[in-house]
Amino acid sequence: MTRMKILLPVAASLLLAGVAGAMTRGLPVTVATVKPARWHRLFHTLARIRSNNQITLTAPVGGRVQGPFRRPGLVQAGAILMRIAPVGLHAQIAAARAQELYARTKLARYSRLLSRGLVARELVDNLRLALAEARGQLRSLKAEAAAQTLRAPFSGTLRYLVAPGAIVPTALPIMTLMGRGRIWAEALAPPTVSRRIHAGGRVFLNTGHWQGVGTIRNIGNRASHYGLVRVYIDLPLADPLLPGQWLHCEIPVESGHAFRLPVQAIVMRGNRSFVFIVQQGRAVPVPVKLLTSHQSEAFVQGLLHGGEEVIVTGNTRLSPGSAVEITH
C-alpha cells in the first residue's frame, strides 16, 4: 500500500473540513523535522569497571592471619602484606622431614645389604619408591608454606578486609590493592547476543550522573560465567569512572535504515502507533512502526520522507483532520 492510498481519504475529509471551518483557529502545536538515520536495537546489561592495577587478594591457604600488618594506605610493589599460618602445617612439615630422613636412611642401609647379596633387589626398589613419595610430600608442604606469604604485586593503596588473628578459609577475600592503571568495563552477554556484536562496536554507557560512549575491545569465546560470555569494553579518555563501579550499558545488536524523530511525536492509541504531519493546516496521521528508542529519540519505519515535519507537542489532543497552528 502506498502512502498516496492511505492519505487520499484523509485529504478528502480535510477538504470538506476546510470548507466547513475555514475561519476556525487551529490548535497550537510544535513540530520537528524527520531525519533519515541508521537505527540500532540495543541489548541492555550492567558492566563493572576493572583495572590492571586493582585487585582483591584472597587467602591462598586456610589458616590464621598473621603480620606484618601495615597501616592502610600506599604500599610499594613487593612489600610483604600478610602471612597466613595454616593450622598444623608446621607440624606436618616436621613429620614429613622425619619421614623423608627415615626413608633415606633405610634405603642406604638396605642398598649396602643388597651389594652383599643379603636382601632381594625388589625390596630395595620398593624403598626407593617410598623415599620418592616422602620427598614429594615434603616438597608439597614446603610449597604450601611458601604460599602463605602475600606480597604487593604492584604499588597502590591497601585496605584489609579481615582482622589480625582471624582464621580464614582458602580463597576468602582478605585485602584489596588499588593502583592507577588504565581501566576498562567488563559486561556479560548471552551467546545469542555475543554472536551479533563485534570488536570495535560502540557501547552507550550511563552511570546516572555521567554518560559516554565506549568501544568493544574483545569478546570472550566461552560461556564460562553461568552460560554468559564476557564482553570487554574500552572506556573514553578523561572519564570520571572508578574501579569497582557499575555501569549501565546499551550494546547495539541490530541495525538498519529508519527515520529519527523525537519520542514525543509518536502517538499510541490501542495497538496502533502513528505520527501527525501537517498538510494545509490540518493534522494528518501516518502509521509508523517503532523500532527502538534511545534517550529522547525514536527510530521508526513508515511512509515518511526526510525533511518532513511531524507534530511533537499538542499531538495527543488531535484527531485526523484537526486544524492546527504551528508555534515556535
N, C-alpha and C positions, 0 to 999 in steps of 0.2 A: 504493500500500500504506500503510495507516495504522499508526501506532505500536502500536495495540492488537493488530493481527495479528502484528506482529513479536514482541511481548512475551508473548503468551498461552502459546506453547510453553515459553518460558523460565520463566514463572510456574508452570506445571505442574511443571516439573522442580524448581523451588525448593521447592514444597510437599512433594514426595517427599523432597528432600534435607533439608528442615527436620525432617520426621518421623524420618528415619533418624539425623540428627546433631544433635538438639536441644541436647545437652549439650556439643557441640564448641565450643571457643573460636575466635572468628574472627580472621583476620589483621588486624593493626593497620594502619589507613590514615588518611590525612588527606584532607579534602575542600575544595572551593572552590565558590563559587556561580556558576552560569551567568547571564550578563547579556546581554540583547538589546543590540545595538550596530550602528553603521554600520561596514562594512569597506571597506578600500581596497586595490586592487592597486598595488604600488609599482614604479616604474622606478628602478633603481639607476644612479648615474653619479657622476662626480667634477666638482667645481667649483673654480675658482680665485678667490681674493679679489682684487678690483680696487679701485682708488681713483681719484677725480678728481685727487688730489694725489700720485699715484705713477706715474712714467713712466720708460721706458727710452728714452734718446735715441740715435738711430742716425746714422751718417755720411751727411750729405746728398749728398756727392760723394766720390769716391775721391781719396786723396792722402796727404800726410804730416801727422801730427798735430803741431800747434804750440801754444805757450802763448797766453794766460797759463794755467798750471796752478795751480789752487787747492788748498789743503790740504783733504783730505776732512773734511766736516763741514757746518755750517749756512752756506747762501748765501742772499742776498736775491734777490727776483724782479728780472729784468732784467740780472743780473750776467753778464758775459762768462765763459763756462766753458772755451771751447776754440776754436781756429781750425784749419781744415784747408786746407793748401796743395796744391791739385791739381797733379800733376806736369805741368809745361809750360804751365799755364794763363796765367801772366803773359806768357809769350812769345806765346801765342795772342792775348791781348788786344792786345799791342803790334802784332802783324801785322794784326789786324783794324782797328785805328785807322789804320794806314798805308794799308790798302786803302780804308777809308772816305774818307780825305783825298784819295787819288788819284782815286777815282770822283767826288768832289765837284768837284775842280779841273778834271777833264776835262770834266764836264758844263757847267761855267761857260764854259770855253773854246769848246766846240762850240756852246753856246747863242748866244754872240756871233757865231760864224760863220754860224749859221742866220739871225740877224737881218739879215745882209748878203747872204743868199741863196747862200752859198758851199757849204753842205752840205745833205743831204736831211733832212727832218724825222724820217724813220724812224730815222736814226742817233741823233738826239738823244733820241728816245723810248726806244731801247734803252739809252742811257747813264743815263737816269732810272731805268730798271728795275735796272740794275747798282748804282746808288747805294742804292736801297731795299734790295736784298739785302745790301749791305755793312753798312748801318746795322742791319739785323735781326740779322746775325751778331754785330756788336759788342754789341748790347743783350743777346743771349743769353749771351755770355761774361761780361758785367758782372753779369748776374743770377746766374750760376754762382759768380762770385767773391764776391758778397754773401752767398750761401747758405753759405759756408764758415765763417762766424762763428756759434757756438752760444751762445745766452743762456738763462738760467734762466727758464722760463715761470711759475714761482711760487717762493716761498720754501720751502726744505726742506733735507734732508740729502743731500749729494752724495757719490757714490762712483764713481771712474773704473774703467773696465774694460780700458783699453789704456794702454800706457806712452808717455811723451813721445817724439816722433821716429818712432813706428811708422807704417808705411804701411798704410792701411786701404782696403778696397773700399767702394763705395757700399752703404748700408743695414746695415753692420756695427754691432751694439750697441757703444757706446763709453762710456756712463756711465748711471748711474741717479740719479734725484732723487725722494726720498720726503718728502711733506708730511704734513699732519694732516687731510686731507679725509675726508668720510664714505665708508665702504667698502661694497661690495656683492660678491656672488658671481656668477660667470659660468659656466654649465654648457652642455653641448652635448647635444642630443637628436635622434633621427631624426624625420623628418616624421610618421611614424605615431604617435609619442608627442606631438609638439608640437600636433597637431590635437585631442588629447584632454585637454589641460590648459588653464588659463585664468588670466589675471591675477587676483590676489587669492587664488589657491590656496596651500595650505600646503606646505612642504617641510621634511622632517626632516633635520637636519644633525648631523654627527658628525665629530670630529677624532681620536677615540680617547681624548682627555683631556677633551673638552668636548662637550656635546650641547645642541641648541637647535632652535627652530622658526623658519624664515624664511617669507617671503611672496613669491610670484612677482610681480614688478613689471611685466615686459614679456616678450613672446615675439617673436623675430625673424620676419620674413615672407619670408626667403630661406634656402635651404640652401646657404650660402656657404662653409662650412668642411668640406670633404671630404663634402659631402652631408648635413651636420648643421645643425640650427637652434640659434641661440644663445638661451638662457633666462637672463634677468636676475633675480636673487633679492635682495630686501632682507633684511638681517640684523637680528637682535634687538638692541635697545639694550644698552649696557653689556656687550658681548661681548668676549672676550679675543683676537679674531682679528686677524691682521696682513696687510697687502697682500702678495701673492705666495704665501700659504699655500694648501694644498689641503684641500678638504673632501670627505667622502663624503655624497652627497645621496640621499634617498629621496623621489621625487615621486609622489603618488597619481595614478593614471591611470584607475582604475575603482572604483566604489563600489556598495554595496547593503546590504541588511539581513542580519544574521548574528547568531551568538551568540559572545560573547567569553569565553574561559576560559584558564587557564594552559597553556602549551605542554606541560608535563609531563603534563597529563591525557590527551593523545592517545596511544593505543597503536597501533603499526603491526605487523601480522602479515601477511606476504606482501604482496599488493596491497590489503589492506583496512586501513581506519583506523576506530577507534571509541573511545568513552569508556565508562567504567563509572559507572553511577549506583547508588545504594544503595536497595534495596527490601526491607523486612522483614529487615534484617540480612544481605542477600545482594547480591553484585555482579551487576548486570545490564548486559550490553553494549548500547550504542546506536550503530549505524553513523553516521559523520559524514563530511562532505567538507571537507577542509582548503582554505580559500580563500586565506589568506595568513597570515603571522605577522610580528610586529614586536616585537623585543627578546624579552621573556618572555611575550608574549600571543599567542594564536592566535585566528583568526576562522574559524568553521566553520558549516556548514549541516547540519541533521539533525533528527530527531524529538525535540528537546529543548524544554524550557519555561524561561522566565525564572524565576529563583529556585530552580531545581532544583540539587541538589548533585552534583558529579562527583568521583570519586576522583582525587587528584593524586599522592600518594606511595603506593608499595606496589602500584600497578596492574599493573606488569609481571609480578608473581607470581600474578596472579589468572586464574581460569578462570570461564566463565559459571556462576553459582550458588555461587561460593565464599563461605563465611561470612566476614564482615568485622566489625571493631570500629573505630569512628571514635574517633581520639585527637585531642587538642587540644594 
